């Protein structure tokens, strides 16, 4: 069985929210992106905060690239709130203490460009 890796960003008028859909749907067999996005939006906790349906931004079979891109997007949208940022993300996708953090970011830059 193959598993899909998807990266999505949800937009609202308040701020942006980045999420790695693969972490939330690991046990699901490969399906198309609209299925993942609709499933996630149907009961997502950020809906009540004014965030609209997710829009697929990146897709890859490289989980390191997905993880790195999630963190890059969190940083681009103002940083995680717990770290003093103002994005829609409460926490970072990659801990500042994670020794693989830069490797994840580099994988993203290689896969998706700067």
Secondary structure as UniProt FT lines:
FT   STRAND          6..11
FT   STRAND          16..20
FT   HELIX           21..24
FT   TURN            26..27
FT   HELIX           33..42
FT   TURN            45..46
FT   HELIX           47..49
FT   STRAND          54..59
FT   HELIX           63..76
FT   TURN            77..78
FT   HELIX           81..83
FT   TURN            96..97
FT   TURN            99..100
FT   HELIX           101..112
//
